[in-house]
Protein backbone atom coordinates (compact mmCIF):
# COMPACT_ATOMS: atom_id res chain seq x y z
CA UNK A 1 0.00 0.00 0.00
CA UNK A 2 2.99 2.30 0.60
CA UNK A 3 4.05 1.83 -3.03
CA UNK A 4 0.55 2.65 -4.24
CA UNK A 5 0.51 5.83 -2.13
CA UNK A 6 3.91 6.79 -3.57
CA UNK A 7 2.61 6.13 -7.08
CA UNK A 8 -0.42 8.32 -6.38
CA UNK A 9 1.92 11.19 -5.44
CA UNK A 10 3.97 10.65 -8.61
CA UNK A 11 0.90 10.69 -10.84
CA UNK A 12 -0.29 13.88 -9.12
CA UNK A 13 3.15 15.40 -9.73
CA UNK A 14 2.99 14.39 -13.39
CA UNK A 15 -0.40 16.09 -13.74
CA UNK A 16 0.85 19.20 -11.94
CA UNK A 17 3.74 19.42 -14.43
CA UNK A 18 1.69 18.87 -17.60
CA UNK A 19 2.69 22.35 -18.87
CA UNK A 20 6.27 22.39 -17.55
CA UNK A 21 8.71 22.50 -20.50
CA UNK A 22 11.11 19.56 -20.51
CA UNK A 23 9.27 17.62 -17.77
CA UNK A 24 9.34 13.87 -18.28
CA UNK A 25 6.64 11.52 -16.96
CA UNK A 26 7.75 9.52 -13.92
CA UNK A 27 6.50 6.25 -12.47
CA UNK A 28 7.60 3.54 -10.06
CA UNK A 29 9.49 0.55 -11.44
CA UNK A 30 7.21 -2.13 -10.00
CA UNK A 31 9.34 -5.00 -11.36
CA UNK A 32 12.26 -3.66 -9.34
CA UNK A 33 10.03 -3.25 -6.29
CA UNK A 34 8.71 -6.82 -6.46
CA UNK A 35 12.23 -8.19 -6.78
CA UNK A 36 13.37 -6.02 -3.88
CA UNK A 37 10.46 -7.26 -1.75
CA UNK A 38 11.39 -10.86 -2.59
CA UNK A 39 14.96 -10.17 -1.46
CA UNK A 40 16.04 -9.13 1.99
CA UNK A 41 13.73 -7.13 4.28
CA UNK A 42 16.28 -4.28 4.27
CA UNK A 43 16.01 -3.96 0.48
CA UNK A 44 12.21 -3.80 0.61
CA UNK A 45 12.35 -0.79 2.96
CA UNK A 46 14.27 1.41 0.50
CA UNK A 47 12.57 4.35 -1.22
CA UNK A 48 10.64 3.38 -4.36
CA UNK A 49 12.66 3.18 -7.57
CA UNK A 50 11.34 6.14 -9.59
CA UNK A 51 12.00 6.00 -13.33
CA UNK A 52 11.24 8.14 -16.36
CA UNK A 53 8.59 6.38 -18.45
CA UNK A 54 10.10 5.45 -21.82
CA UNK A 55 8.39 5.56 -25.19
CA UNK A 56 5.90 8.38 -24.59
CA UNK A 57 5.38 10.95 -27.36
CA UNK A 58 7.27 14.15 -26.58
CA UNK A 59 5.70 17.53 -27.35
CA UNK A 60 7.64 20.43 -28.92
CA UNK A 61 8.52 21.80 -25.46
CA UNK A 62 10.12 18.48 -24.41
CA UNK A 63 7.25 17.55 -22.09
CA UNK A 64 5.77 14.05 -22.48
CA UNK A 65 2.94 14.10 -19.91
CA UNK A 66 -0.39 12.80 -21.26
CA UNK A 67 -3.45 13.68 -19.19
CA UNK A 68 -5.27 10.66 -20.62
CA UNK A 69 -2.50 8.32 -19.45
CA UNK A 70 -2.31 9.96 -16.03
CA UNK A 71 -6.11 9.77 -15.56
CA UNK A 72 -5.92 6.06 -16.42
CA UNK A 73 -3.06 5.62 -13.95
CA UNK A 74 -5.09 7.34 -11.20
CA UNK A 75 -8.05 5.05 -11.83
CA UNK A 76 -5.88 1.92 -11.97
CA UNK A 77 -4.02 2.92 -8.81
CA UNK A 78 -7.32 3.55 -7.01
CA UNK A 79 -8.57 0.08 -7.93
CA UNK A 80 -5.32 -1.52 -6.73
CA UNK A 81 -5.45 0.44 -3.48
CA UNK A 82 -9.06 -0.63 -2.84
CA UNK A 83 -8.15 -4.25 -3.52
CA UNK A 84 -5.11 -4.09 -1.23
CA UNK A 85 -7.12 -2.50 1.59
CA UNK A 86 -9.87 -5.13 1.23
CA UNK A 87 -7.31 -7.93 1.38
CA UNK A 88 -5.66 -6.33 4.41
CA UNK A 89 -9.03 -5.90 6.14
CA UNK A 90 -9.85 -9.59 5.54
CA UNK A 91 -6.49 -10.66 6.97
CA UNK A 92 -7.10 -8.57 10.09
CA UNK A 93 -10.57 -10.14 10.47
CA UNK A 94 -9.08 -13.63 10.19
CA UNK A 95 -6.44 -12.84 12.81
CA UNK A 96 -9.03 -11.34 15.16
CA UNK A 97 -11.25 -14.38 14.71
CA UNK A 98 -8.36 -16.74 15.49
CA UNK A 99 -7.49 -14.73 18.61
CA UNK A 100 -11.12 -14.73 19.79
CA UNK A 101 -11.42 -18.50 19.24
CA UNK A 102 -8.18 -19.02 21.14
CA UNK A 103 -9.50 -17.01 24.09
CA UNK A 104 -12.81 -18.86 24.15
CA UNK A 105 -11.21 -22.29 24.10
CA UNK A 106 -8.87 -21.65 27.03
C-alpha positions in Angstrom: 0.0 0.0 0.0 3.0 2.3 0.6 4.0 1.8 -3.0 0.6 2.6 -4.2 0.5 5.8 -2.1 3.9 6.8 -3.6 2.6 6.1 -7.1 -0.4 8.3 -6.4 1.9 11.2 -5.4 4.0 10.6 -8.6 0.9 10.7 -10.8 -0.3 13.9 -9.1 3.1 15.4 -9.7 3.0 14.4 -13.4 -0.4 16.1 -13.7 0.9 19.2 -11.9 3.7 19.4 -14.4 1.7 18.9 -17.6 2.7 22.3 -18.9 6.3 22.4 -17.6 8.7 22.5 -20.5 11.1 19.6 -20.5 9.3 17.6 -17.8 9.3 13.9 -18.3 6.6 11.5 -17.0 7.7 9.5 -13.9 6.5 6.3 -12.5 7.6 3.5 -10.1 9.5 0.6 -11.4 7.2 -2.1 -10.0 9.3 -5.0 -11.4 12.3 -3.7 -9.3 10.0 -3.3 -6.3 8.7 -6.8 -6.5 12.2 -8.2 -6.8 13.4 -6.0 -3.9 10.5 -7.3 -1.7 11.4 -10.9 -2.6 15.0 -10.2 -1.5 16.0 -9.1 2.0 13.7 -7.1 4.3 16.3 -4.3 4.3 16.0 -4.0 0.5 12.2 -3.8 0.6 12.3 -0.8 3.0 14.3 1.4 0.5 12.6 4.4 -1.2 10.6 3.4 -4.4 12.7 3.2 -7.6 11.3 6.1 -9.6 12.0 6.0 -13.3 11.2 8.1 -16.4 8.6 6.4 -18.5 10.1 5.4 -21.8 8.4 5.6 -25.2 5.9 8.4 -24.6 5.4 11.0 -27.4 7.3 14.2 -26.6 5.7 17.5 -27.4 7.6 20.4 -28.9 8.5 21.8 -25.5 10.1 18.5 -24.4 7.3 17.5 -22.1 5.8 14.1 -22.5 2.9 14.1 -19.9 -0.4 12.8 -21.3 -3.5 13.7 -19.2 -5.3 10.7 -20.6 -2.5 8.3 -19.4 -2.3 10.0 -16.0 -6.1 9.8 -15.6 -5.9 6.1 -16.4 -3.1 5.6 -13.9 -5.1 7.3 -11.2 -8.0 5.1 -11.8 -5.9 1.9 -12.0 -4.0 2.9 -8.8 -7.3 3.5 -7.0 -8.6 0.1 -7.9 -5.3 -1.5 -6.7 -5.5 0.4 -3.5 -9.1 -0.6 -2.8 -8.2 -4.3 -3.5 -5.1 -4.1 -1.2 -7.1 -2.5 1.6 -9.9 -5.1 1.2 -7.3 -7.9 1.4 -5.7 -6.3 4.4 -9.0 -5.9 6.1 -9.8 -9.6 5.5 -6.5 -10.7 7.0 -7.1 -8.6 10.1 -10.6 -10.1 10.5 -9.1 -13.6 10.2 -6.4 -12.8 12.8 -9.0 -11.3 15.2 -11.2 -14.4 14.7 -8.4 -16.7 15.5 -7.5 -14.7 18.6 -11.1 -14.7 19.8 -11.4 -18.5 19.2 -8.2 -19.0 21.1 -9.5 -17.0 24.1 -12.8 -18.9 24.1 -11.2 -22.3 24.1 -8.9 -21.7 27.0 
